[in-house]
Amino acid sequence: MSSVRRARPEDAAEVLRLRQLMLDSLWGNGSPGAADWHAQSLPTLRERLGEEDGDFAAFVVDRAGRPEALAALVAGTVEYRIGKAGNPRGRVGYVFSVATDPDARRRGYARACMTELLAWFRARGAGHVLLNASPEAEPLYASLGFTRDPDPSMRLPL
């Protein structure tokens, strides 16, 4: 298996490609406006990938034989929320954009990337980690210790 590494600014286009793969798997292929949002997101993503000590990180596995391409991606952020019992420092990890190219699945890439991201969260003092799981990915997350929470969330698009 290829080793996991922290994503770098030059990986930004591949990170967006894998994120689109994940989005398409959840909500259908060919999301309208994908090219537009990729172009708009690229400069910010490059900047954020270059922030070694920031609150965002992505871990990737290179595509074998094609170092400019990625096979897998896991990305996450650490957010501050007012502390509470069980998390007095109020630091919360949030996982998103877990994606592996279809022909690279079942090789342990997502697990390896998740393990690195969880270590990154621990090093930043996160009291717990949140994620949204597809039915296909739930066994992986459960094997890493994640449990289902009741979800009272609501959304307001701005």
N, C-alpha and C positions, 0 to 999 in steps of 0.2 A: 504494500500500500504506500502511496505517496505520503509524504509528511505534511502536516498541517502547518500553515504559517499565517502570520498577520497580513491582511490585505494592505497593499500599498496604493498610492495615488494612481500609478499606471495600470492598476487593475480595475479602475472605476467602470469602464465600458463593459467588462465581463461581469462585474458585480451587478450592474443594471440588467444585463442579459439574463443572468440567473434569477434575479428578482422577478423579471417578467415571466420567466418559466414558472415560477411559483404562483404568481398571480393568475396566469392562464390556467394552471391546474385547479385552482380554487374557483374561478369565476368564468371559465370558458376561454378558448383561444381567441386571439386577435382583438385584444382590448382596444377599443377605439382611442386614438390619440397617443398610442404608445410611443411613437417616434417623437412626438412633441414633448412629452414629459421626460423622456430620456435625455433629449438635448438640453432641456431646462434644468434637469437634476445633475447632470454631469459635472459642471464646475463646482457646485457645493459638495458633491460626493468626493471629488478629488481632494478638495480642501480638508474635509473631515477625515478622510483616510490618512492624511499626512499629520494629523494631530496625535502624537504618541501618548500624551497624557490627558486627552479629552474624555468626554463621557460617551463616546461612540467607538465601537470596534467591530471589525469583521474578520473572520477567520476563514481561510480557503484551502482547497487542495488543488494543485496544478493538474492540468490534463496531461497524462503520460505522453511523452513524445512531442508535446506542443506547449512549451513553457509560456506562450502568450495567451493561452486559453486556460480556463478554470473548469474543474469537474464538479466542485461542490462549494457551497457558501453557507455560512451562518453569521448573522449580524445581530447586534444588540446595543442597547443603551443603558446607562445608569441614570436614574432620575432621583431628585430629592423630593420627598413628601414629608410632611411633619411627622415626627416619630410617634411611636405607639408601643404598647407592650409587645414584646417579641421582635421589635425593630426600632429601638429607641433613637438610632441615628437617622432613621427615615430614608435610607438609601435602598432603592428598589431596582433590580435588573429587569429588563424587558427584552425578550428574544423575538426576533422577526426575521423574515427572509431566509428561512431554511430551505435550501434548494440543492438538488443534485441532478445533473444531466441524466436523462432516462437510461442511456447506455452505460452509465457509471454507477448505477444503484446497486445495493446489496454488497458493497465492498467495505462498509464501515466508515465511509467518509463523513457522513452527517454526524455520527456518534463521535468521531475523533474531533470534528470541528466544535461540536457542542461541549465536549470535555474541556477544550481550550477556552471557550467563551465562559463556561461556568467558573473556571479558575480565575479568569480576568475579573468576573463579578466579585468573587471572594476577595481578591486582592484590593478591590475598591470599596470593600466594606458593605456590600449589598446584604440586607437582612433577609430578603427573599427574591425570587425570580418569577416573573409572570410570562406566559405565552399563550397563544391561541393554537390549538392543535387540530389538524385535520384527522379524520378517522384513520387514515393510513399511517400517519405519523405518531398517533397516540401510544402505540406499544414502545416505540423508542423512548419517548419522554417518560413514560411510566417506569421503564427499566432504569432511567437515570434518577428516579425518585420523585418526579412530578405527580401531583394528584389533582383531580378535578375540583374546582371551586364553583360555588353558585355564582352566576354572572349577573350582577345587577346593572351592568354598564348600559349607558345610552349614548347616542351620538348626535352631534349637531354639525353639519357641514357648514363651513364658513366661506 
